[in-house]
Amino acid sequence: MSGVLGGGGPPTAAVVARLPPTLASLGPQPGGAVVRVLDGLDRVPALPEGVDECPPSLVEAIDDVCRDFTEDHRFFRPSMVFGCKRQSVFHHRRASADNSKQNPKMLRILANGTAVHEVVQNYLGRHPGYWFAPESKVAVEVEGKLIRGSCDGVMIRRSDLYRFGVEIKSINDAGFRLLKSPKDAHVAQASLYARLHGLPWIVLLYWNKNSQDLKEFPVRYDPQRWEDTKARIRELGGYVDRGELPEYDVNTCSTEFCGYLRVCRKNGAPV
């Protein structure tokens, strides 16, 4: 049986017999109306035999998150690891961010990107064939340093629980037209999320902010990328532990989007 039933008439008796009680009870409807049901919707994961665990306390879970807000966490972000080294080190040190991000154009660009993410997440969350977990957070220690961040989402197929990650990137028309393959920094970020979430694939989805066209690139988890990531974390962690800063690199510095321009300038960067 394929994805969604419909089109040719009411479900057959054989199909109705396979439905969970709440749907099977509908049966063929008067006037030949179609029961729209997803194949496999009734396949809820079974608990291991003999396990009948009561759900954990939601109050305790909320309190855990609230306590986490007050702790002095120092960590690297997956989205920063393969960008400007100085930015990652400043972030880990919790250096004071300046007000450069208050530039009106900057705020509009960031708001546009946030809106694109929310639109895509809303679409994916409404797909009847998948569960979608947006902003799937992870916190893992790698090479002695905490890595914290959130993948834009994880798609979980209802029929068999197959899952893969989703990373959403908004891009202008000029960049979109030149895009024949995913950007290397995005591939590195996707591979990192794949490892941390235990996913074999992450799909990089690019949204053209001018035309609303889309391009997608499935990225398979690459063990070599993971080794590269660990080496990068060791390098960045070394700067943190020694109280040093990486050399300024004009090729990775993004003055328009960086919140550490002032402190970076104070430390010798020509920005």
C-alpha positions in Angstrom: 0.0 0.0 0.0 1.4 3.4 -1.0 1.7 6.6 1.1 -1.8 8.1 1.2 -5.0 6.4 0.3 -7.5 8.3 -1.8 -8.7 9.2 -5.3 -10.2 5.9 -6.5 -13.0 5.5 -3.9 -13.5 4.3 -0.4 -11.1 1.9 1.3 -11.6 -1.8 0.7 -12.5 -4.1 3.6 -8.9 -5.5 3.6 -7.6 -1.9 4.0 -10.1 -1.1 6.8 -9.2 -4.3 8.6 -5.6 -3.0 8.8 -6.4 0.3 10.4 -6.3 1.1 14.1 -9.7 1.0 15.8 -10.3 4.8 15.6 -9.8 4.7 11.8 -11.2 1.3 11.1 -14.5 2.2 12.7 -15.0 4.9 10.1 -15.4 2.3 7.3 -16.5 3.3 3.8 -18.4 6.5 4.1 -21.8 7.4 2.7 -21.6 8.7 -0.9 -18.3 7.0 -1.5 -16.2 9.5 0.6 -12.6 8.5 1.0 -11.0 7.8 4.3 -7.6 9.6 4.1 -5.1 7.6 6.1 -1.4 7.2 6.1 0.1 3.8 5.6 1.8 2.7 8.8 0.2 5.3 11.0 -0.8 2.5 13.4 2.8 1.3 13.7 3.6 2.9 17.1 6.9 1.6 18.5 6.2 -1.1 21.0 7.8 -1.1 24.5 10.2 -3.9 25.2 8.4 -6.9 26.7 7.8 -6.5 30.4 8.4 -2.8 30.5 5.6 -0.6 31.6 7.3 2.6 32.7 5.3 5.6 33.8 6.4 8.8 32.0 9.0 10.9 33.8 8.0 14.1 35.6 7.5 17.1 33.3 7.9 19.4 36.3 11.4 18.0 36.9 12.3 18.3 33.2 11.2 21.9 33.2 13.2 22.6 36.4 16.3 20.9 34.8 16.1 23.3 31.9 15.6 26.4 34.1 18.6 25.4 36.2 20.6 25.0 33.0 19.9 28.7 32.1 21.7 29.8 35.3 24.9 27.7 34.9 28.1 29.2 33.5 28.4 26.9 30.5 31.4 27.5 28.2 31.1 25.7 24.9 31.7 25.7 21.2 28.9 25.9 18.7 28.7 23.5 15.7 27.8 26.4 13.5 31.0 28.3 14.4 33.6 25.6 14.6 34.6 25.7 11.0 34.3 29.5 10.6 36.4 32.2 12.2 38.6 30.7 14.8 38.7 33.9 16.8 34.9 34.0 16.9 34.8 30.5 18.4 37.4 31.3 21.0 35.6 34.6 22.0 32.3 32.7 22.2 33.8 30.0 24.5 35.3 32.7 26.7 31.9 34.4 26.9 33.5 37.6 25.7 31.3 40.6 25.7 29.5 41.0 22.3 29.3 44.5 21.0 26.3 46.2 19.5 27.3 45.7 15.9 24.4 43.4 15.4 22.0 46.3 16.1 22.7 47.6 12.6 19.1 47.9 11.1 20.1 46.1 7.9 21.8 43.3 9.9 18.7 42.8 11.9 16.5 42.6 8.8 18.9 40.0 7.3 18.9 37.9 10.5 15.1 38.2 10.8 14.7 37.0 7.2 16.8 34.0 7.8 14.9 33.2 11.0 11.6 33.5 9.1 12.8 31.1 6.4 13.7 28.5 9.0 10.3 28.8 10.7 8.5 28.5 7.3 10.4 25.3 6.3 10.0 23.8 9.8 6.3 24.5 9.7 6.0 22.8 6.3 7.9 19.7 7.5 6.0 19.6 10.8 2.7 19.2 8.8 3.8 16.3 6.7 1.5 13.3 7.5 4.2 10.7 6.8 6.8 12.0 9.3 7.3 13.2 12.8 9.4 16.3 12.8 11.5 17.4 15.7 12.6 21.0 15.2 15.7 22.6 16.7 17.0 19.2 17.9 19.4 20.2 20.6 22.6 18.3 21.6 25.3 18.8 24.2 28.3 16.5 24.0 31.9 16.7 25.2 34.4 16.3 22.4 38.1 16.3 23.0 37.5 17.6 26.5 35.4 20.6 25.4 31.6 20.9 25.5 29.8 21.2 22.1 26.3 22.6 22.2 23.9 23.5 19.4 20.8 22.5 17.6 20.2 20.9 14.2 17.4 22.6 12.4 15.4 19.4 12.7 15.1 15.6 12.5 12.6 13.9 10.2 11.3 10.6 11.5 9.3 8.4 9.1 6.2 7.1 10.9 6.1 3.8 9.0 9.5 2.4 10.1 11.2 5.2 12.2 13.8 5.9 9.6 15.3 9.3 10.4 17.6 11.9 8.9 18.6 15.4 9.9 17.7 18.7 8.2 19.8 21.9 8.0 18.2 25.0 6.4 20.3 27.7 4.7 18.9 30.9 3.2 20.9 32.4 0.4 20.7 35.2 -2.1 20.0 34.7 -5.7 23.5 35.2 -6.9 24.9 32.6 -4.5 22.0 30.2 -5.2 22.6 30.3 -9.0 26.3 29.3 -8.5 25.4 26.5 -6.1 26.2 23.2 -7.7 27.1 21.4 -4.5 26.8 22.3 -0.8 29.3 24.7 0.7 32.2 22.9 2.4 31.6 24.6 5.8 28.0 23.5 5.7 29.0 19.9 4.9 31.4 19.9 7.9 28.6 21.3 10.1 26.1 18.7 8.8 28.6 15.8 9.4 29.1 17.1 12.9 25.4 17.1 13.6 25.0 13.7 12.0 27.7 12.3 14.4 26.3 14.0 17.5 22.7 12.9 16.8 23.6 9.4 15.5 22.2 10.1 12.1 23.5 8.5 8.8 22.3 11.5 6.7 21.7 15.2 7.0 19.9 17.0 4.1 21.2 20.6 3.4 18.3 22.6 2.1 19.1 26.0 0.4 16.3 28.5 0.1 16.7 31.3 -2.5 15.6 34.5 -0.6 14.8 36.3 -3.9 12.9 33.6 -5.9 11.9 31.2 -3.1 13.4 28.3 -5.2 14.9 25.4 -3.3 17.9 23.1 -3.7 18.7 20.1 -1.5 21.9 18.1 -1.0 21.9 14.9 1.1 25.1 14.7 3.1 26.2 11.3 4.4 28.0 11.1 7.7 31.7 10.9 6.9 34.1 9.4 9.6 37.0 11.5 8.2 35.0 14.7 8.7 34.6 13.6 12.3 38.4 13.2 12.7 38.8 16.7 11.2 36.3 18.1 13.6 38.1 16.6 16.6 41.3 18.0 15.4 39.7 21.4 15.0 38.2 21.2 18.6 41.7 20.3 19.9 43.1 23.3 18.2 40.4 25.7 19.4 40.5 24.2 22.9 44.3 24.7 23.0 43.8 28.5 22.4 41.3 28.6 25.2 43.4 26.6 27.7 46.5 28.7 27.0 44.6 32.0 27.1 45.7 32.8 23.5 44.0 34.0 20.4 44.3 32.6 16.9 45.8 34.9 14.2 43.3 37.1 12.5 42.2 35.6 9.2 40.6 37.9 6.6 39.3 34.9 4.7 37.1 33.7 7.5 36.2 37.1 9.1 32.6 38.2 8.5 32.5 41.8 9.8 28.8 42.1 8.9 27.7 39.3 11.1 30.2 39.0 13.9 29.3 40.2 17.3 32.9 40.4 18.5 34.3 43.1 16.3 35.1 45.5 19.1 37.0 42.9 21.3 38.7 41.5 18.2 39.9 45.0 17.2 41.3 45.5 20.7 43.3 42.4 20.1 45.0 43.6 17.0 42.6 42.7 14.2 42.3 45.3 11.4 38.5 45.4 11.4 
